[in-house]
Amino acid sequence: MVIESAQPLLPIAIVLCVSVLILLSRKKPNVREFWSIAGAVLTFAAVVMMVPPVWRGDRLVYTLSTIAPGISLNFRVDALSLVFGIVSSFLWIFASVYNIGYMRTLKEHAQTRYYVCFAVSILGAQGVSYSGGLFSLYLFYEIITLFTYPLVAHHQDEEGYAGGKKYLVYLMGTSKGLLLPAVILTYVMTGTLDFSDTITSGVFPGGADNVWITVTYVLFIFGFAKAAIMPFHNWLPSAMVAPTPVSALLHAVAVVKAGVFCIARVMLSTFGTALLQDSGLGLLTAYFVSFTILAASIIALTKDDLKARLAYSTVSQLSYVILGVALLDKSGVLGGIIHILNHGFSKITLFFCAGAIFVASRRKKISDMAGIGYAMPFTMGAFAIASLSMIGVPPVAGFVTKWYLLNGALEIGNLPIMIILMASTILNAGYFVPITFRAFFTGDKKTWKQEGIGEAPLTMVIPLVIAALISVGLGLYPNAFSYLIGRLF
């Protein structure tokens, strides 16, 4: 049942108000940081309030403004919306607490600008989550890009500006040169930018030209460059010049998740599974992103810088979402969408750990971390748990993703996809296991004691430990989200 409700606007409105309050509290750091945490909690509460109707199979819709026939600033909340909405709002709570320890310990400059941009980036993520059509989706997608640029270039040095420039050129270039034409072509062929009511039918009429449909589809896939599909991925490793909490925002909370969410939304709600199945575009997409999965994993093996290795891991892991949706069967789609959640908690843990290591020891290179587990057992223990999730080891969350993806490939009888998933798992282990082994089974405990290195501040350690434990919880009890996502079918 479709329910007319302004509820989807509430999380967006809360984040907007919080952004203003943070700016007004610029001379009072404690108050400023209070608003960040309070805003995150209230936003998450507003999102949770929308779960019951969607759980029942209803869909919340609201049109704020109609610009032209078929073009509206409108909103909708379904199971897919809630997965990304829950991830981005809940992880904002963790990031807000972690930010305090990181920014204060390192005495970072321009902290008010930092917190405001961080909040508005979450606003963009919430807007993307509940967009009811391509017009709204494009608007909020661009908001994320514009307000994460100051975060990437935060240090305002040569390296920061270079990373920020590449970030902006890639994301704005593809959105204007590829995504916007795709939106226009969709409107020309269909007369609407609204999403379909079901994931089967899509919005394209039966008589639409297959060539133009294919062109539009390809433009969408590459236009959403936040998904970091090769060859439009290089902005992501370059953006690692940003402070570590920003890296967590980029990789786990808002930016890249917005990219894969948008692709999933367009595949399911603009094209529809029937059209992608009949045209063969679904399976072609699965094979295409498989290259990114394997190639990025191989590159990750070569990186000694911890954040760089995690960055290429993200490039690889993001494509699991697209691959799952591209399989077009229930298990595959479920595995792809649930990976937005599973990867979010695991990857934010990994980046939080990288930040804690830097704050406590000023180390960035994996080769310099022999025995660091003796000095930072909670941090590296959380890192080990999150690594197991990335690899797909039970009972951590990543295992659930790969279980569904393998089932999806098995259901359609696609052996090459099954082989790719197993090969990627081996590669995941290849670049994560040595880090944990080096931390706990090499090095000298006395060396770390002599240097006086221990755990980072509690405001950093507590969020990363809880996030790691939640990854285990999601692996042990995946049924609630599996049921919720199942409401799409």
N, C-alpha and C positions, 0 to 999 in steps of 0.2 A: 504494500500500500504506500502511496505517495502522500507525505504529510507536509503541508505548507507551514514552515516555521523559520523564524529569524535566528534560531539557535546557532547555526553555523557561523554567524557573525560575532558571537560572544567571545570566543578565544581570540579572534583577530582584534576586536575592540580592546580587550584586556591588554594585549601586548602593545598596542598603540598607546594606550594610557600610561603603561609602565615606561615606555621609551621616553615620554615627555617628563614623567616624574624623575627618572634617572638624570635627565638633562638639567632639570630644575635643582637637583640635589648635588650639583657638581662640586660645591665647596664643602660638602659634608660626606666624606667617603663611607662612613658607616651607614648613613641613611641611603646613599646611592646603592650600596650593595644589598641592603635590606630590600629595596624595591625590586632588585633583580631576582632575588630568591623568592620573594612574595609573589611577584608576577608569574614566575615559572610555576609555582604551586597552584595559583588561581587558574592559570591557563590549562594546566593538566586537569584540574577539577572540572572545568567547563567542557573539556573534551570527553571526560568520563561520563558526564551527564547525557551525552548523545549515544552512549553504547546501548542502553535498553531498547530503544525503538529499532535500531539496526539489528540487534540480536534477535528481535521478533520477525525480522525480514522486511521491515519498513525502510523507506528512504526519505530523508529530510531534504526539502528543496526550498529555495528562496531566491527571488529575483529582486535585486536592489535597483537596477536601472536597465531600461531597454534603449539601446543606441540606434538600432535599425532592425528591420525584420530579420530574425535569426541571429542577431548579435546582441548579447546581453551581458551585463555584469551580474552573473548569477552564481548560485552556490548549491551544492548537493552533498549529502553525506551518505555514503554507503560503506560496505565493509572495506573496500580498498582505501577510501578516504580515511577511515578510522585507524588503519594500521600505521600509515605515515603520520597522521595527526597525533596518535599516542606516542610514537617513537620520538618525534621532534619535541613535543611538550614535556614528556617525562625526562628525557635526557637533558633538557635545558636546566632542570633542577640540579642535576649532578654537575653540569658545567658551571652553573652559577656559584656553587659552593667551591668547586675546584679553582675557579678564576680568582677567588679571594687569596688563597694560598700562593698561587703562581704569581699573580700581578704584584702582590705586596712584597713577597720575598725577593723578587728580582727588581723591585722598585721601578716598574715600568712607567714610562711617560704616557700622557694623553689617555688616562684611564677612563675618564668620562666618555670621550669619543668612542673608546673601545667598547664600553658597556652598552652605549646607545646603539652602535652598529650591530653588536651581537644580538640585541633584542629585536631590532628591525629585521634582521636576517631570519629570526624565528617567526616574525610576523609574515614574512614572505613564504616560509615553509608551511605555515598554517593556511595561508591563502591558497597556495598550490594544492594542499590536501583537499580543500572543500570546494574547489572550482567546479562550476557546473557546465563549463564549456571552454572552448579554446581561447576565447577572448580573455576571460578571467585568468585562465592558466598562464597565458603569455604575459599578462600584466604582472602577476605575482612572481613569475619566474625571473623577470627582469629586475624586480625589486631585490631579490636575493643577490643577483650579480652586482648591482650597484652598491649595496651596503656591505658586501663582504670584501669588496676591493680595498677599502681603508684598513680592514683587518689584515689582509694579506701584506699590504705595504706598511704595516704598523711601525716597523722600526725606522722607517724613513731614511734608510741608508741606500747605498748603490745597489746592494743585493736585493733589498726589499722592494725598491722601485722597479728593478728589472723583473722580479717575480710577479709583482702586481701588474706591470705592463703586459706581460705574456698572458696572465690570467684574464685581463680585460679584453685583449685582442682576440683570444680564442673564444671566450664566451659571448661577447657582444658581437663579434664578427659572424659566428655561426648563427646566432639568434636573428640577426638582421639579414644575413645573406642566404640562409637555408630555412630556418624555422618560420620566419614571417612569410616568405613565398609559399611554404607548405600550407600555412593557415589560409592565405588568400585563395590558393587553388582548391582547398577543401570547400570554402564558401561558394566559389564559382560553380563547382560540380554538384553541391548538395543544397545550397541556399540556406544553410544554417551552420553555426559554430557550436551549437549545443551538443552535448554527449548523448549517445543512445541510451534508451531505458534498459536495455539488456546487453550483455557482453557477447551475445551471439549475432545479432543483426547488424550492428554498425549503422552509419548514417548514409552511406553511399547507395544511390538507387541502382536497380538492376541493370539499367542501360548505360551506366557510366563507363567511359573508355578505360580499358584495362591498362593501357600504356600510361595514361595520366594518373591513374590510381597508383601504379608502381612508382612513378616519379615522385608523387606526393609522399608516399610512404618512405622512400629513401631520404627525402629531404627532412622528414620528421626524425628519423633515426639518427641522422648526423647533426641535425639542427639542435637537438637536446644534448649539447656537448658536455654538459655537467655529468652525463653518464660515463664519460671518459672511455668511450669505445675507440680503439685504435682505428685510424691514425690521429683522432682528435683527443688525445689523452695527455699530451706533454705539459699542459698547463698545471696538471695536478702535482707531479713531483716538484715543479718549479715553485709552486705555492707553499712548499714546506719551509720557506724562509719566514713564514708567519710564526707568532708565538704558538706554543704547543696546544693551548686550549682552542685556538683558531683551527689548527690542524684537525683537532677532534670535531669541531663544528663542520669543517669541510668534508671529512671522511665518514662521520657517523651520524650527525644530527640533521643537517639542513641541505648542504649544497649537492653533493653527489647523490644523496637519496632523492632529492628533488628531480635530478636527471633521470634516474631509473624509474621513479614513480611516474613521471610524465610520459615516458615511453610506454610503460605498462598501461597507463590510462588511455593513451591514444590507440594502442593496439587493440585493447578490449572494448573501449567505448566510442571510438570513432570508426575504426575499420571493422571490428567484430571478428570473432573466431571463425565464423562461416566463410567470410570473404578471404581471410588469411589462409584458411585451409584449402579452399578451392583454387586460389591463385598460386599456392605453393610458397608464398612469401614467409609464412611462419617458419617452416623448416629451413629455408635459406637463411633467415635471420639467426636461427639456432646455430647453424654451421659457421656463419660469419663471426658471431661473438665468441665462438669457441676458440678462434685464433687469439683473441684478446685474452681469454682465460689462460691459455697455455703460454703465450709469448710474454705476458706481464709477469707470470710466475717465474719464468726462466731468467728474466731481467732481475727480479727480486733476489734471486740466488747470488747475483754478482755484487750486491750493494753491501758495503760495510757500515755506512751511516744508517742508524736505526730508523730514523724517520723516513729516509729514502726507501728502505726495504718495506716499511709499512705502507708507504705511498703506492708502490707497485703492487703490493698485496691487495690494496683497495681497488686498483684498476682491474685486477683479475677478478676479485670477488664480486664486484658490481655486475659483471656480465652474467653471473649466475641468475640474477633476477630476470634479466631479459631472456636468457636461454630458457628458463622455466616457463615463462609466459608464452614464448615462441613455440613450445611443444604443443600448446593448444588443447591439451587434455587436462582433466581436473587435477590429477596429482602433480603434473608439471607446473600448472599455474599456481597451485597452492604452495608448492615448494619455492617458486620464484618470489611470490609476494611475502611469504613468511620470512624469507631471507632479508627483507628490508628490516624486519624486527631483530632477527638473530644477529645479523652482521652489525647492526647499530650498537647493540650492547657490547658485543665482543670487541669491535674496533675502537669504540670510545675508551674501553679499558686499556687497550694496547697503547693508545696515544697518551692517555693519562699516565701510564707507567713510564713512557718515554719522557714526558715532562717532569715527572717526579725524579727520575734518574738524573736529568740535567740540573734540576734545582739543587739536588743533594750533592752531586758529585761533579757537575759541569762536563760530564762525559756524553759524547754523541756517537762514538764509534763502537760497534759491537766488539771489535778486537780489543778494546780497552776495558771490557766489562767482565773479565775473568774473575770469578769469585764474588761478584757483586751481590749475589743471593745471600751471602753471609751477612753483609751489611744492611741489605734491604729485603728481608725475607717476605714481608707482606706484599711489597710491590712486585717482586719477581714471582711470588706465588700466584698473584692475580694475573700476571703476564702469562704464566704457564697455563693457567686455566683458559684464558682467552685464546691462547695459541691453539689449544686442543679444539676449541670451537671452530677456529678457522680451518683446521685440518679436517674436522668432521668426525672427531672421536666421541663416542657416547661416554657419559650421558650429557655432554654439553650441547648448547643450542644448535651449533653448526651441523651436528649429526642429523638433526631433524630435517634441515634443508636438503642435505644430500640424499637422505632416505626418500623423500618425496620426489626429488629430481630423478633419481635412479628408477623409482617406480614409474614415473611419467615416461621415461625413455623406454622402459620395459613394456609399458602398456601399448605404445605405438610401434613396438618391435624395432627400435632404432639402435643397433649395436654400436655404430660409430660414436653416438652421443654418450653411451654408457662407458666406452673406452676413454673418451675425453674426460669424463667426470672422475674416473679412477686415476688417470694419469695426473690430473690436476691435484688430486688428493696427495699423491706421492710427492709432487713438487711443493705443495703446501708444507708437508712435513720436512722437506729438504731445507726450506729457508726459515722455519720456525724452531724446530727441535734443537739445532745447534746453539741458538741463543740461550734457551733454558739450560742446556747441558753446560755451556760455558759459565753460566751464572752460578750453578750449584755444584758442579763437579770438577771445576778447574780453579786455579788461582790459590791465593794464600789468605786465610782469614786474618792473619796478623797485619798484613799490609793495609787492609781497609780500616782496622782499628787504629793503626798508627796515623793514618790520615784523618781520623775522626769523622769518618763518613757514616751516616746512619739514614734512617727513613726521612722522607720529606715531611713538611708540616702535616698535621692531622687533617686539615681542610682539603688536602690533596689525597692523602692515603685512604681516608674513609670512603670517599666517592668511588675510587677505583676498585676497592675491595668489594663494596656492595654491588657495583656493576658486574664484577666477575661472578659473584654468587647468583645474581639474577640470571646470568647466562646459563648457569647450571640448572636453575629453577625452570627456565624456558625449555631446556632439554628434557627434564624429567616430566614436566607437565605442559605439553604443547597443545592439548586438546581444545582449550578455550579459544585460542587464536585460530586453530584449524577449523573449528566450528564457525567462527565469525567469518573467516574468509570464504568458507563454503557457502555462505549466504549469497555470494555473487552468482552462483549457478542456479 
